[in-house]
Amino acid sequence: VGIQVSCEDLFSDRHWRVCHAYATFVTQRTNTGKKVILKPIVPQTQKEQVEYSVAAERRRVRMVHDDIIKDLLSHGSFQQADNSAVGNAVAAERTKVESVELVLPPHANHQVNTFGGQIMAWMVNVATIAASRLCQAHPTLRTIDMFTFRGPSQIGDRLLLRAIVNNAFKNSMEVGVRAEAYQEEGPNRHINSAFMTFEVLDDHGKPCTLPRIRPEPLEGERRFQEAIARKKIRLDRKYIISRTQGEAPLSVPWDPTNQVYLSYNNVSALKMLAAQNNWRLNSEKDKVRLYTLEQKSMLSFRVESEVDIPAHRAFSLLAEMSNRPSWDTHYRECEQIHQVDDDDFLYRVVTPSVSHGAVGSPTSSSQGEGILQDFILLASKRKPCGSGDPYVIALRSVSLPTHPPTEGYNRGEVLCAGFTILETKNNMSLISYYNQASPEVLPYISTDIAGLSSSFYHTFCSCSQYLTRNRQNVTSEEQTGQYQATNTDSPTCETEADALSVALHSTQL
């Protein structure tokens, strides 16, 4: 469930966002212990369809969150927790806070279970006190990470709330909070955990520098290190998922600790781009359509057509990026560097350079110095989340320490590109290719948009013939032979390919 909180000032007619969150609910079993199966949600609007689809990516992130923490702690090179040499370090034990609350009828719902919001409020209270004991000021709550309800509490329960500062960074601190429920008799039940980030703001609203923290041995050191791992994850979310255009380079570093968020951003960015409703039809030839979308400094384009091939088969063929040189002559090389998992892969792609010759001129790129262009791409493929959702093959640039820019190649970058494949009637597929082009490459594709060239049609025609030739399921050996046999037989729609199509194909990664 998506939640957004906004505030308004009726006198000044101002509106602003306060916070947003995603809450995950699960059903309870029946009295007989049978699982309750939910009815599927049917998105009605285009916006609902996008949120429905992207929610699956968020679920992937949640499911592996604990594994990411463990992996960071086992492989990460974090700072040591020994702050004994720092004279002004505050012992973590001095920030401990404990509080006991009695659950009364106003605190519970009609099922006598304590309101989740009430538990959250109590936990924020003790966390705020713990944070204030470190900074000796009034702290401001910034984020709550993975607030997990592990079990219910009822009327009559006592809730034991414990909070402690796990780690203090330069301008922020993380407070861990644990809630346990107990009756007069019986053991304590661990029902909630949360990690809250606080800041202290000065008179100008700027974050203040905080004292260092000295963790207690063993458990304190574990919490100290885990807080660093969670901060790393928050930075990944902020600068990979939530960043806006221009805040960071198009290619962001890839490593095992941030690949989950890169994959999420890769897929969700393409789905969001495809869901834009102000695409404008620019040209059409033999039912191959070219659309454009203008957004501030970005010009995106979409090429689409219906192909006589089942959607799942088209998805399987197009997801094999290594086979693209067999149908796209402007792909000089496409080498798989690494298989991240079953759905995400890293490729190095080599194409003709687009950096030579007059911008926008019909001069062939071969008339330049002939320097090739290469890309390091993360390819993420996803099957449909439900009826009406397309297959997705998303592409974006990443940087790899093992594959730095090399002499003889111009390193290119792709912000958002890829295919969506939607199943239509009679075992046919609507295949759409998207590319979000930066201003540097706009002059090269503007000739197609202006109607001076139709290289988009030639590319899609070649792709369509490749899919049609391989419509039936065959073995990998037969596929290899078929690719090699048919690649020498150039489609007639490629006879007009020129330098402009070379430039377009190079940007259509």
N, C-alpha and C positions, 0 to 999 in steps of 0.2 A: 504494500500500500504506500503510495507516494504522499508525502505530507509537506505542505508549504505554508509557512506562517508569514503574513504580511501585516504592515501597520500603515495607518493613514492618519493624516491631520486634516480634518474637514475645513479648518479655517484657512490654511495655506494651500489646500488641495495637493498635498504631497503624499506620495505612496512609496514605500520602500520595503524590501524583503528583510525579514528578521532572521529566519533560518529555514532549512529544509532537511528532510530525513526520509528514509525508507524503512518501514516497519514490516516485519515478516511474521505472519500468523500461521499457526498450525491447528488442525482440528483435534478435538478430544475423542477418545474412543467411546463407544456406547456403553451402557451398563453391562452388556454381555461381553465386552472386550473387543467388539468388532470395529475395524477401522472405518472411518467415515470418508467416503470418496467425494470430493468436491465436483460440482458441475463446472465444466469449462467456461472460461470467460470468452465472450464473443466481442472483440473490439468493433465499435461502430464507426468511429471517425478515423481519418488518416493519422491524427496525433495519437489516438488510443492504440492504433495498430503499431506505431513505432515504439511507444512505451512498453507495449506487450512484448515486442520482440527483443528490445534492449534489456528488459527485466531478466531474460534468460542469461545474458552476459553478466549481469550483476550477481546472479545466483552462483555462477561459476566462480566468481571472485570470493564470495562468502564461503563456499565449500572448501576452498583451499587456504583460507586465511591462517588457520592454525599451522598448517604445513609450511607456509611461508615464514612464519615466526621461527619455527624449529630450524628451517633451512638457514635462515639468517644467523641464528645463534651458533649453528654448527660450522658454518663456512665463512661468516662475516668476520672482518677484522675490526672490532669495536674498541673504543677506548677502555682502558683498565679502570676498574672501580676504586682504585686506591687513591683517595683524595686526602690521606692523612697528612700529607705535606702542605696542604693548603690551610693556612691559619684561620681563615674566616669560614671554612666549611661547616655547615650545620649538620649535626648528627640526625639521620633520618628518624631515629626513635623519638626525637623531640617534636616531630610533626604528627605523631599518632593521635587519632581521635576515635573514641568509642561513644556510641549513643544507643539507647534502647527506646523503642517506640511500641506502644500497645495498639493493636489493630482494633478499632471500634466500628460499629455499624456504619457511620458515615464514610468510613474509609473503604468500604467494600461494595461490590455490585450485588445484584439480586441472587447470584449464585454463591454469595458469601465469600468470594475470592477478593483479595485486596486489589484495588485499582492499581494497574501498572504505573499510571502517572503519579499516584501517591508515593509509591516506592521510589520512583525516580526523584521526586521532590525531596524526600528524606535523605537519599543518597547524595544529592547535590549539596544539601545543607552541611553534612559532615565533611564532604570533600572541600567545600569552601573554607571551613574552619581549619582543616589541615593545611591548605594552601596559605592561609593568612598567617599561620604560625611560622612558616618559613620566611615569607616576605614582610611580615609585620605591616601589612597594608590590606586594603580591600581588593581582592583579586577578581578578575573578570573571566567568566567561563567562555571558552572559545569552541571547543569540540568535545563530543562524547564518542568514543570508539567502541563499537561492538557491544552495546548494552545488551547482555544476554540474560533472559529469564530462564533459569534452570528448573524452576519448580514453583508451584503456587503457595500462597499463604492465605489463611482464613481469619475470620473474626475470632478474637481471643488469643491469637498468636502474639508473642513478643518478637520484635525484629531487632536483632543485634547488628548494628551498622559499624563497620570498621573502615577507617581511611588512613592513608599514609602517603607522603610524597615519595614516589618511586625514583624520580630523577629530576634534576633541575638543569635546564639548558640556559643559554645566555639570556633569552627573553621570554622563555616559557617553562612551565613545569608540568609534569604528569603526576596526577594523583590516582592511585588505585583504590577502589571502594569494593567492599565485600559485604553482602547482606545474608544473614542467617536467621531462620525462623525457629522458634521453639515454644513448646507448651510448658506447663509447670513440671511435667515429667516427660522424659524421653530425650533423645539426642538432638543436637542442633542440625537443622537441614539447610544446606547451602542453596539459596534460591536465586541470588543475583550476583553479577559481577559487572564492573564497568571501569573504564579508564578515561579520565577527564583531563583535558588540557586547559590550564589557566595562564593568564597574563596579568601583569600589573601595568596600568596606563598612567602616564603623567598628565599634567594639566593640559597638554596639547594633544592628548590622545595617542601618544607614541609609547610603545612598550619599554618598560624600564629593565635595566640589568638586574638579574636575580642572584642571590647568594648561591654558592656551590653547595652540593649535598654530599654527605658522607654516609654511604649505605652500611647497614649492619651486615655482619658476616653471613655467608651462605644464602639464606632466603632473600636478604636485602640485596646482595650482589646479583642474584638471579633477576629480581625485579628491576634493578638498575639496568642490566643488559637488555632485558625485554623491552624496557621503555625506549631504548635507543632503536631497537628493531621496529617498534611501532612508529617512531618518529620518521624513520626511513620510509615506511609504507605510506604515512601521511604525505610526505614530500612527493612520492610517486603519484599518489592520487591527485595532488595539487598541480604538479607540473607536467603530468602525462595526460590524465583524464580531463582535468578542469581548465587547462590552459587555453587562452585565446590566441588567435593568429598574431604573430609578431612578438609574443612573450619569450619564445625560445626558438632555436633552429628547427628546421623541418625534421632533420634526423636527430633523434634522441638516442642516448646510449641503450643498448640492449645487453642484459645479463640475466642470469636465472632469477635474480631477486626482483626484477621489475617486469619480467615477461608477461605476467598475468595482467598487469594494468595496461601494458602496450597492446596486448591482444584485445582487451576490452575496448580500448580507445579505437583500435583499428576497425573493429566490427561496428561499433556504435556510430563512429563518424560516418562510415559509408551508409548505414541505415538512415541516419539523420539527413545526409545529403540527398539520398534517394527520395525521402519523404517531403522534400520541399515542394510546395504547390505552385510556385511561380516560374516553373520552367517554360521557356518560350520555344515553339517549333521554328527552327531556322531554315531547314531545307529537308527535302524528301526525294529519294530516288529509288524506284522499284521497292517501295515499302520499307526501305531503310531510312530511318528518321534521325536527324541531328537536332538536338535541343541545346539551348544555352541558358545559363542562370548567372545573373550579375549580382554580386554581393560585395559592396565596398571595393576593396582592391583585388578581389578574387573573381575570376571568371571560370565557371565550371561548365563542362559540356557532357552531354549524354548521347550515346548512339545506341539505337535499339531496333530490333526487328524480330519477327516471329519466325522460328525455325522448326522444321518438321523433325523433331527429336524429343523423346521424353525428358522431362526436367531433370530427373535423377541421373540420366545418362549424360546429358550436357554438363551437369555439375561435375561428374566424375572426370570427364575429358578436359574441361577447362581448368579444373583444380590441379591437374598434372602440369605444372608450370614448365617442367623440363622439356615437355613436348611442344612448347609454343614455337620454337624455331622452325618446326616442320610445317607450320601454316602461316607464320608471320616472318617474311623474308628480312625484315628489319631487326629481328632479334638475332644478333650474331651468335650470342651464347646465353644459356640460362642454366646455371649450375646450382644444384642444391648444396648449401653449405652445412646445414644442420637441421635435423628433425627435432623440434621442440617437444611435440607430443603428436597425438593422432590427428590434430586439427590445425597445427601451426608449424610453419616451416620458414627457414631462412634461405634466401637465394641471392646469388650474384648474377646480375644481368648486364650484358654488354650490348650496346647499341651504337649506331653511327652518332657522331658528335653533332650538336645543334648550335655550337658556339661560334661557328665561322661563317663568313659571308655577311652581306648586308642584311640587317634585320628586316624580315618581311619580304625580301626580294626573292625572285624565282631562281636564284643561283643555287646550283647543287652544292650540297655540303662536301662533296668529293673535291670541289675546287679549292677548298680550304686546305689546311695542313693535314687533314685526315686523322686527327686525334680522336680516338674512340671515347665513348662515354660509358661509365659503369654506374650501377646502382646496387646498394645492399638493401634488399626488400624483405619485410616480414609479410608472409602470406598466411591469412587466417581464413579457413573455410568453415562454414556453419550450415547445418541442415535446417529446414524450417522448424519454427517453434510451434506452429499450429496451422490450421487451414487459412489460406490466403497469405501466408508468410513465404517469402522467396528463399531459395538457396542463395548463399552469400559467399563470395570469394573476395576478401578485402586485402588491399595492398597499401603499405606505407614504408617510408624509408626509416632505417635504423643505422646506427654506427656501431661497428665492431672493432675492438682493439686488434683482433687477429687479421682484419681486412682493412687497413688504413688506405687512404688515397695513394695511388701509385703513379710513378712517372709513366707517361704515355697514355694516361686516361684522365678524362675530366669527370670528377665525381658529381653525379646528378642527385637530385632529391625529389621525392614524391610525398606530398602531404596526405592526400586521400585519393584512392583510385580503386577500381575493381569491378566485378561483375555481380549482378543480381539475375537470378533465373527463376521465373515464375511459371508454374504449370498452367497451361490453358487447355482448351477443349481438344479432343481427338489426338491425345498424346503429343501435343505440340508445346513449345516453350517460347515465352517472351524473354529474350535475352537482352539485357541492357548493360552497356559499359559506361562507367563514370570516371571522370578525372577532374580534380580541383587544381587548376593550373595557377601557378604564381605569375606575377607580372612579367618576370623575365622571359617566359616562354609564350606569352600571349601573342606577340607578333607572328609567331610561326603558325598558330592555329587560326589566326584571324582571316587567313585567305579562304579557308573552308567556310568559315562563318559568313564571310562577305559574298560567297558564291563564286569565287574565282577558281576554286578547285573542288574536287569531290573525292579526296583521298580517304575520307572517313568511309565512303561507300566501298572502296576497293578493299580496305582492311576488313570490314565486316563481311563482305562477300567471300573473302578467303576463309574467314572464320566459319561462316555458315557451311561452306563446302567441306571443310575439315570435319565438322560435326556430322554432316550428312553421310560422308564416306564411312565414318566409324560409328554409325547409329546403333548397330547390333553389338552385343557383348562378345568380345573375343579375348583370347589369352594375351598376355603381355608380349609373348614372342611374336604372335601374329600381328599385334598392333605395331611392333617395331618394324617388321617387314613391310606392313602396309604403309606406314609413315614414309619409309624410305622409297617405296615404289611410287607413291603418289606425289612426293615432293618435287620430283622432276617435271611433273605435268602442271605447269603454272596455270592458274585459272585465268580466263580471258578478262576478268574484271580488273586484273593487275597491270594491264598493258599500258595504262596512262600514269603509272606511279612515277613521281618526280621528286625533286628535292623537298618540295613542300610536304609530300607524304612521308618522306624520311624524317623530317623534323616532327611531324605530327605523331608518327609511330614512336619516336623517341620519347615524346612527352606522354604518350598514352600508356605508360606503365601502370 
